[in-house]
C-alpha cells in the first residue's frame, strides 16, 4: 500500500531564516510582502498538527494554510 503525500503551502508573518527549512522539513520562500511561505509534502493530519505546533513554538504568526498541487484534494 502506498500513501500519497499531500502538498501544502503555509504562510507566516515575517521572513524566517533559511536554516528553519531543515527543522520544518519544507521549502521556505521569502515573499515581497514581508511574509514567508513554507511549501512541501505533509504526510497526514498528525504531521500537519506537528508542523502547526512548530510554528507556534517558534512564535511565528500563521497567516494561512492551503493544500496545493497533486494529492491536495481527494
Residue pairs with C-beta under 8 A, 6 or more apart in sequence:
3 43
3 44
4 71
5 41
5 42
5 43
5 71
6 41
6 42
6 43
6 44
6 67
6 71
6 72
7 39
7 40
7 41
7 42
7 67
7 68
7 69
7 70
7 71
7 72
8 39
8 40
8 41
8 42
8 48
8 65
8 66
8 67
8 68
8 72
9 37
9 38
9 39
9 64
9 65
9 66
9 67
9 68
10 26
10 37
10 38
10 39
10 51
10 55
10 62
10 64
10 65
10 66
11 31
11 35
11 36
11 37
11 38
11 62
11 63
11 64
12 35
12 36
12 38
12 55
12 60
12 61
12 62
12 63
13 34
13 35
13 60
13 61
13 63
14 34
14 35
14 36
14 60
14 61
15 30
15 34
15 35
15 36
16 28
16 36
16 58
16 60
18 28
20 28
20 58
21 27
21 28
23 54
24 38
24 51
24 54
25 40
26 38
26 39
26 40
26 51
27 38
27 39
27 40
28 36
28 37
28 38
29 36
29 37
29 39
30 36
31 37
35 63
36 60
39 68
41 71
42 48
42 51
48 65
52 62
52 65
55 62
67 73
